[in-house]
């Protein structure tokens, strides 16, 4: 039997981690630990799991990529490039209990432009979704997220919350709608229950995107 959440939370996973390059609040390169999916799988079995399976869920068009909202144009340093809010979703089964986890397709911590989307980024997102799903639902490896939060200086954290709040709200809205669709509702059902139409919904989503851009530009 798999150990309980609190026992797995206390497990030191750092010896099983690899390092990836990132930048700190000063823009300097640092090494950040991450748990590879294969090590995560092995640790589950070593700590009592009898059967672990996971799969990438497929969108209606048969691909592993889901897209939330409309394509928008992101302008940086005078260059306009198209972006879409792409994400993947995995289903993880551990000893007969099933969990799901959506996860954004990112370039490190940066947005992925439409013309830079590739199979490697999709594959990485699927593997990271598996590791995070395990962490959130079993406690294994969740200390990596806790330590990441604890190392953020309070002032820096407040600045990031301020500048990214519109996109966090947008992401939360889209994830919630996606979860409802996965449980059997249609987009039309969601809009009907909310008393809005697609045009009103897109107006709200685009407003949040524009607000995030405006905050970034002002800063």
TAHU-V526500 format. One record per residue. N is the residue number from 1. RES is the residue in one letter. SS is DSSP state (h for helix, s for strand, l for the rest). D_FIRST is the distance of its C-alpha to the first C-alpha in Angstrom with 2 decimals. Layout:
N&RES&SS&D_FIRST ; N&RES&SS&D_FIRST
//
This chain:
1&X&l&0.00 ; 2&X&l&3.80 ; 3&X&l&6.38 ; 4&X&l&8.94 ; 5&X&h&12.15 ; 6&X&h&14.39 ; 7&X&h&12.50 ; 8&X&h&12.35 ; 9&X&h&15.92 ; 10&X&l&17.10 ; 11&X&l&16.06 ; 12&X&l&19.42 ; 13&X&l&19.47 ; 14&X&h&23.26 ; 15&X&h&23.37 ; 16&X&h&21.67 ; 17&X&s&24.09 ; 18&X&s&27.40 ; 19&X&s&30.42 ; 20&X&s&32.47 ; 21&X&s&35.95 ; 22&X&s&36.65 ; 23&X&s&39.42 ; 24&X&l&39.45 ; 25&X&l&41.63 ; 26&X&l&44.65 ; 27&X&l&44.24 ; 28&X&l&43.40 ; 29&X&s&40.89 ; 30&X&s&37.67 ; 31&X&s&34.45 ; 32&X&s&31.32 ; 33&X&s&27.84 ; 34&X&s&25.53 ; 35&X&s&22.17 ; 36&X&l&22.77 ; 37&X&h&20.58 ; 38&X&h&19.89 ; 39&X&h&18.73 ; 40&X&h&16.50 ; 41&X&h&14.90 ; 42&X&h&14.61 ; 43&X&h&13.11 ; 44&X&h&10.23 ; 45&X&h&9.51 ; 46&X&h&10.45 ; 47&X&l&8.04 ; 48&X&l&4.70 ; 49&X&l&5.72 ; 50&X&l&7.01 ; 51&X&l&10.03 ; 52&X&s&12.03 ; 53&X&s&15.60 ; 54&X&s&18.32 ; 55&X&s&21.97 ; 56&X&s&25.07 ; 57&X&l&26.59 ; 58&X&l&30.27 ; 59&X&l&33.22 ; 60&X&l&35.82 ; 61&X&l&37.89 ; 62&X&l&35.13 ; 63&X&l&34.57 ; 64&X&l&31.54 ; 65&X&l&33.73 ; 66&X&s&34.10 ; 67&X&s&37.11 ; 68&X&s&37.71 ; 69&X&s&41.30 ; 70&X&s&44.43 ; 71&X&s&45.43 ; 72&X&s&47.18 ; 73&X&s&49.39 ; 74&X&s&48.41 ; 75&X&s&51.38 ; 76&X&s&51.09 ; 77&X&l&54.09 ; 78&X&l&56.23 ; 79&X&s&54.11 ; 80&X&s&52.72 ; 81&X&s&49.63 ; 82&X&s&47.64 ; 83&X&s&44.05 ; 84&X&s&41.52 ; 85&X&s&38.25 ; 86&X&s&35.89 ; 87&X&s&32.12 ; 88&X&s&29.25 ; 89&X&s&26.23 ; 90&X&s&22.84 ; 91&X&s&20.21 ; 92&X&s&16.61 ; 93&X&s&13.97 ; 94&X&s&10.25 ; 95&X&l&8.28 ; 96&X&l&11.49 ; 97&X&s&12.28 ; 98&X&s&15.45 ; 99&X&s&17.18 ; 100&X&s&20.68 ; 101&X&s&22.59 ; 102&X&s&26.35 ; 103&X&s&27.71 ; 104&X&s&31.37 ; 105&X&l&33.02 ; 106&X&l&34.66 ; 107&X&s&36.80 ; 108&X&l&35.14 ; 109&X&l&35.87 ; 110&X&s&38.91 ; 111&X&l&39.67 ; 112&X&l&39.76 ; 113&X&s&43.18 ; 114&X&h&43.62 ; 115&X&h&45.52 ; 116&X&h&42.81 ; 117&X&l&39.86 ; 118&X&l&38.48 ; 119&X&h&35.61 ; 120&X&h&34.24 ; 121&X&h&33.89 ; 122&X&h&32.18 ; 123&X&h&29.72 ; 124&X&h&29.05 ; 125&X&h&28.52 ; 126&X&h&25.95 ; 127&X&h&23.96 ; 128&X&h&24.33 ; 129&X&h&23.28 ; 130&X&h&19.96 ; 131&X&h&19.40 ; 132&X&h&20.58 ; 133&X&h&18.53 ; 134&X&h&15.32 ; 135&X&h&16.90 ; 136&X&h&18.08 ; 137&X&h&15.00 ; 138&X&h&12.20 ; 139&X&l&14.59 ; 140&X&l&14.27 ; 141&X&l&17.98 ; 142&X&l&19.45 ; 143&X&h&21.48 ; 144&X&h&23.64 ; 145&X&h&24.89 ; 146&X&h&25.36 ; 147&X&h&27.45 ; 148&X&h&29.41 ; 149&X&h&30.38 ; 150&X&h&31.30 ; 151&X&l&33.60 ; 152&X&l&35.73 ; 153&X&l&38.99 ; 154&X&h&39.60 ; 155&X&h&42.89 ; 156&X&h&41.52 ; 157&X&h&38.60 ; 158&X&h&41.17 ; 159&X&h&43.30 ; 160&X&h&40.48 ; 161&X&h&39.47 ; 162&X&h&43.16 ; 163&X&h&43.76 ; 164&X&h&40.65 ; 165&X&h&40.27 ; 166&X&h&41.96 ; 167&X&h&39.65 ; 168&X&h&36.56 ; 169&X&h&37.87 ; 170&X&h&38.65 ; 171&X&h&35.18 ; 172&X&h&33.58 ; 173&X&h&35.95 ; 174&X&h&35.22 ; 175&X&h&31.42 ; 176&X&h&31.68 ; 177&X&h&34.02 ; 178&X&h&31.84 ; 179&X&h&28.83 ; 180&X&h&31.16 ; 181&X&h&32.43 ; 182&X&h&28.97 ; 183&X&l&28.49 ; 184&X&l&31.73 ; 185&X&l&34.58 ; 186&X&l&37.50 ; 187&X&h&39.26 ; 188&X&h&42.22 ; 189&X&h&40.17 ; 190&X&h&39.01 ; 191&X&h&42.60 ; 192&X&h&43.98 ; 193&X&h&41.73 ; 194&X&h&42.71 ; 195&X&l&46.36 ; 196&X&l&46.92 ; 197&X&l&47.78 ; 198&X&h&46.71 ; 199&X&h&49.70 ; 200&X&h&48.87 ; 201&X&h&45.23 ; 202&X&h&46.32 ; 203&X&h&48.87 ; 204&X&h&46.22 ; 205&X&h&43.91 ; 206&X&h&46.90 ; 207&X&h&48.08 ; 208&X&h&44.85 ; 209&X&h&45.11 ; 210&X&h&48.75 ; 211&X&h&48.05 ; 212&X&h&45.54 ; 213&X&h&48.17 ; 214&X&h&50.86 ; 215&X&h&48.91 ; 216&X&h&48.31 ; 217&X&h&51.97 ; 218&X&h&53.20 ; 219&X&l&51.19
//
